[in-house]
Amino acid sequence: MEKQKVLYAFNDDLHWEKILKDVDHIYARKDLVDKIAIIAFGTAILSILRNTSLEEIKTKITNYAAGGVDFYVCGNTMKKYGITKDQLIPVIQVAEEGTFIKILEMKEDGYFLF
C-alpha cells in the first residue's frame, strides 16, 4: 500500500482533543502515513493562540510540528477576528487564501480529507 497524506480541517474549538487523539494513532503508523496536516478555521483558532490556557494542546501541537505535522490557520478567519501571526503558537502556518483554497491545493497534492 502506498503511504497516504492525511488532512484534517475543522472549525470548532471543541474538536482539538479528538483531532489530536486521531493524530496520535495515525502518527504512530509511519508505515501507512507519509504526511499529516491540520487546518483550523472558525472558533478552532482559539486554542492555537500563544496565550491559550490549554497547555496540553499547545505542547502536543508544538511536538507534532517538530515531528513533521503541518498546522495551518485560515487567514480569512484571522482577519475576521483581528488576530495577527504573532498571536499564534509559533509553529502555526497561515493559509493566506483561506481554508477552502488550501484544502483544494492539498487535495491536488494527494491529501485525503477527513
C-alpha positions, -999 to 999 in steps of 0.1 A, spaced: 0 0 0 13 35 -9 18 58 20 -11 83 25 -13 120 31 -40 129 57 -57 163 61 -80 174 89 -100 206 86 -123 218 113 -140 249 126 -149 242 162 -125 248 192 -141 218 210 -127 193 185 -89 198 192 -88 170 217 -104 145 193 -83 156 163 -51 153 183 -61 118 195 -67 108 159 -32 122 151 -18 101 180 -30 70 163 -21 80 127 13 94 136 22 60 151 17 44 117 46 58 97 44 27 76 10 39 62 10 77 66 35 99 49 22 134 58 -4 148 82 -18 183 80 -44 201 101 -63 233 91 -81 253 118 -107 279 110 -137 295 128 -136 291 165 -110 263 162 -83 290 161 -89 299 198 -68 270 211 -38 278 189 -32 313 202 0 319 222 -20 329 253 -42 298 254 -45 282 288 -47 247 271 -11 238 277 -16 202 268 -29 211 233 -2 237 228 25 212 238 11 184 215 9 208 186 45 220 191 58 184 194 39 172 164 50 201 143 86 193 153 79 158 140 67 169 106 29 175 111 18 207 94 -6 230 112 -24 258 94 -49 285 103 -73 302 80 -61 337 70 -96 348 65 -106 338 100 -77 356 114 -88 388 96 -124 383 109 -112 381 145 -84 406 142 -57 380 150 -22 385 138 5 359 131 25 369 163 -5 359 184 -4 323 172 17 294 186 49 299 165 46 265 146 13 275 131 14 285 94 -12 308 78 -33 297 49 -34 332 34 -60 325 8 -83 307 32 -92 273 43 -110 261 12 -83 272 -13 -57 254 10 -79 223 10 -81 223 -28 -44 228 -31 -37 199 -7 -62 176 -23 -44 183 -56 -12 173 -38 -27 139 -29 -41 146 7 -71 127 19 -95 150 37 -112 139 70 
